[in-house]
Amino acid sequence: MELDLTRDAGTLAARIVDIESVSGNERELADAVEKALLRLGHLKVTRDGDAVVARTELGRAERVVIAGHIDTVPVADNLPSRVEGDRLYGCGTSDMKSSVAVALRLAAALTEPSRDITYIFYDCEEIEAERNGLRRLSRTHPDWLRGDFAVLMEPTDGLIEGGCQGTLRAEIVSRGTRSHSARSWLGVNAIHGIQPILAALTAYEPRRPVVDGLEYHEGLNAVWVRGGVAGNVIPDECVVTVNYRFAPDLDLARAEEHVREVFAGHEVRVTDGAPGARPGLTHPAAAAFAGAVGGQPRAKLGWTDVALFSSLGIPAVNYGPGDPNLAHQRAEFVSLEKVAACERAMLAWLG
């Protein structure tokens, strides 16, 4: 398939949505993005796996990074795309192929931008962190990511969302004694033993801290329960997996400490985690972007690759036309007017 960057952003978004690119299967879309960008003589285009990077090299005083992932969650009978009124429906419309369309339109239109721009279209954001294309680029080609400010075009409903939450997953273990279920009194049922764990989760009151002027809403929830051996065995182990979404005023070590405090007396095994990122809206480049885009910034409730840019010392914000509340839904859609408005705002800022 080919992408025509002269089409309006909504039409281009529909074309991109119709190129299925579930995580790990981005090759066809990456090929189409690369081919479209190679036609633009004002950009230097490079590629690593299924991540495509295009740069202006005009010697401007400031470089802006505009980044977005090209993969989606699995399709849920929501392809091909369709338009109903102002809405474009389909897998990835909100998260975040409409943003990819806007970024490609900017790449084509801005031949003499006010700032140098690096456009990054990367793979495998929706799955485990070790396969994340942007993280891979930070290891293999860190110079491709360099910039003074970054805009990660995650769905934000057309508002700036500052920073992001951190995330931690841990296994809380209940242990018992195995026995035959016909003689259950000879054992201790580990599944029954998770009641205090669930009670702690039910009683948990999440923090709502204000960080650099933005209010975050934390959460600690069970996301998986694993236990049982056979239909005639009293189980000797049951594991409750919990996910802690924490505000960026905590680092990963403090987040782990908090989870261990909540489940004091239980065995706690931390399985993975990623730190958050503070909003950073006081940085001059971020303030200039906020002034150009308008609206009242809010906290990003979720983890995004803004955290990676933050770890590299690059201030970054989330901004895109999609509605984050619609991401990953079967009936996912994006407002075509929001897509057009996002493009206009970005053109005004960078033109």
N, C-alpha and C positions, 0 to 999 in steps of 0.2 A: 504494500500500500504506500501511497505517497501523500504528503501533507502539503496543502496549498496555503502558505502563510499570508496570501493576499485576501483570503476569505475573512469575514468577521469572526471575532473570538468565539462566539456561540457556535457558529457552524464548524469552526475548526475544533472546538471542544467535542462536538458530537462525533467528528471523524476520529479523534484520538480515543474516545470512549469505545468506539466500535473495533478498535484494535485490542483484543483481549490481552491483558498483561498481568495476570495473577503472579504474585511474587515467585521468582524463579523462572518465569516464562516471558521475560521482557524483551527478548531479542528482536522480535519483529517491530515493536514500537521504537526501541533504541535505534534500529536501522533506519526507520522512517524519520526520526528526529535528526539523526546525523546527516542523512541525505539532504533534508530541507535546510539545515544550517550550512552545509558545505556550499550551497548555492549563493550564500551571502558573502560577498568579497571583503566586507569590512570586519569579518570575524576570523580569529584563529581557532580552529576546531580540533579537539583531541578526544581520545576515547580510551577508557579502561574497562574491559569487560562490557557490561551493558550500561555503563555510566558515560554520558556524553557531556563535554565541557566546551563552551565557546567563550572567547574573550575579545574585547576591544583592546587595542594597544595604542592609545592616542596620547599617552604621557600626561594624563590629567592628574591633578593634585590628590584626588581621592579615588579609591576603587570600591565599588559596591558589588557584593555577591548576591545574586538572586538564584535561589535553589528550590527544587521541588522533586519529589519522587515520582517515578512513572509506573510503579507497580500498584496493584490493588489487592484487596482481600478476595477470596474465592467468589466467583460469579454465583448469584442466587436467582436464576431465571430472570435476570434484569439486563440482558443484552439481546438484540441490539438496542441502541438508545432510541428514545422517542421524545418528541416535543409536544407538550400540551400547554397552550397559552404561553406564559412567561417561563415555564419550567422545562428544563432538559433533564429527563430521567435516564438512569442507567448506572451500571457498576462503575464507581470511581468518579461520577460527575462532580460530587462535592469534595471528595477526598481522593485525589486532588487534580484530576485531569483538566478541569476548567482552569485551574491555576497554571498548569503546564501550557495550555493554549494561550493564556495571557502572556506568559514569559516568552513563548515563541513569537508572538506578535510583536512584543517589545524588541526582541532580537532583530527582527526584520525591519522595524520602523526606525530604530534609533541608530542611524549611521554616524551621527556626530553628537553623542550624548554629553551632558554637562559633566559627568563623571565617567571614568572607565568602568566597565561592567563585566563581570564574569557570570555567565549563565551555567548552572549545573543541573543536569537532569539525571537522576541516579536511581538505582535499582534496589530491591530487597529492603525497603523501609518497614514494611508491614509484618516482618517476621523477626526471628531472633537476631539480637544485636550483632553477633559476630559475622553475620552475612550482609549487614547494612553497607550499601554501596558508598555512602558518604564517609562512613568510618574507614572503609577500605582505601578510599582516595586520601584520607588523612595520613595513612601509613605509606602508601605507594607513591603518591604525588602531592605532598603537603603544599608545594608551591602553587598548585592549581587552586587551592582554597584560600589563599591569602587575600586579605581585603581590610578595609577600614570599618566596614559595616556590612551586615548581612540581613537579607529579608528571606525568611523561610516561608514559602507560600502555602503553608498549611491552611485548612479551612478555618476562618475566623468570622464569617458572616460580614465581611467588609470592614471590620474594626481591627485595630492593632491589639494584639494580645502579647503582653510582656512576659518574658522568662518562660519557665515551665516547671511543673512539679517533678520531683524525683520519684522513682519507683523501686520497690524492694519486694521480693517474693521470699517467703520462708515456709518451711514445713514445721508444724507443731505436732509433736509425736505423743500419742497415748500408748502405753505399753501394758500388756496383761500377761496371762499365762494360758498357753494353748491346752485344750482338752477336747474330748469327744463331746458333741452337743447332747448326746443322750445322758451324759454325766457332767453337765455343765457346772455343777457345784465344785468340781475338782479344778476348774480353771477360773481365770479372771478375764472378762470380756473387754478387750481393748476398744471396741466400737462404743460400748456403753460409757467408756471412760472419757470420751470426747465432750461429754456434757459440760464440764467446767470451761473448756475451750470455747464452745459455742456461747456459753453464758457471758464470758468475757467480751466476745464480739458483739453480742446483743446489747450489752450495757455500755459499750464504748461510745464516748462522745468525741467526735473529731474536732481538731483545732481549726480555727478560721483566722489565721494570723494575717496581719497587714505587713507586706514586705515592699519597701520602696514605694509606698503609696497605693499598692494594689492588694486586694483581699483574695487570699487563696482559701480553698475549702478542701481539707484533707479527707482521707477515707481509709479505713482498715476493714477489709472484708475477706471472708472465706470464698475461695474461687474453685476449690476442688477438695473432695474427700476420697481417700483411698483406704480400703480395709477389707478384710475377709480373705479366707483361704479356700474354703469349700463349703458346700451346703450342710455338712455334718461336723464342722470344726468350729470350736470357739476360738476366735482370732486373738493372737497375742500382740498385734500391732495395728494401729489405725493412725493415719496421717491426715491432718487438715492443712491444706496449702492456703496461705493468706497472702494478700497483696496490699501493701501499704503505699499509698500515694501521699507523698509528703511535700510540704512547702519548701521553697528554696532557701529558707533561713536555716535549714538543717543540712549537714553534710551526710554522706552515706553512713559513716561510723555512728553518728548521733541517731540516725534513723534506725539502725540495727539495735542500738542500745534501748531505744524506746520500745521496739517490738519485744525485746527480751523482758523489759519491765512489765509490759501488759500480760505476758504469759509466764511470769515468774513461777517457778516450781515445775514447769514443763520442759521437756527437751525441745530446743529450738534449733533448726538447721536452716541457715540462710542459703538459698540456692542461686539467686542472682540479684542484681541491683544496678541502678544507674542514677547518678546525682542529677538534681535539677539545675536551673539557671536563674539567677536573679534578673529582674526586669531590665535594668540597665538603660532606662529611658532618659536618664540625665546626661548620657553621652551626647555631645554636640550633633553627631550624625543622626542618632536616633531621634533627638529633639527636632531636627530639621525635617526628618521623614514624617514625624507625628504632625508637625505643623502643616505639611503639604497634604497629607491624607485627611486630617480632621477627625472628628469624633472623639469620644472618651475612651482611652485605652483601658483594658481590663486584663486580669490575670489569665494565663493559659492554664486551664484545668486539664492536665494530661502531660505526658512526656513527649517532647519533640526533639529534633536534632539541633534546635537552638542551644541545647546543652553542650553539644559537640563544639559548635562555634565558640561558645563561652569558654570551654576548656582550652581552646586555641588562642584565647585572648581577643576574639573578634566580637564586639557587641552585636547583638542580633535580636530581631523581633519576629513574631508570627503575623502574617497578613495574607489573606486570600479571600476570594468571593464565596467559597462554599460555606455551608452551615455545619459546624462541628457536631451538632445534635443529630444530623442526618447521616453522618459517616457510617459506613458498613451496614446500613439498613437495606433490606430488600427493595424498598421504595425510595431509595436515595435519589435526590434531585438537586439541581442548582438553579437559582434564579438567573435568567439570561440578562436581566437588567443589572444584577449585582456583578456579573462577569464584565459587562461593558463599563460599569462604574469603576471597577478595579483597574481596568486597562487605562481609563482616562486619568485616574489619580496617579498611576505609575508613570504615564507619559508626561504629565505635568511636572512631576518631581524630577525626572531624569532628562527631560528635553532641554 
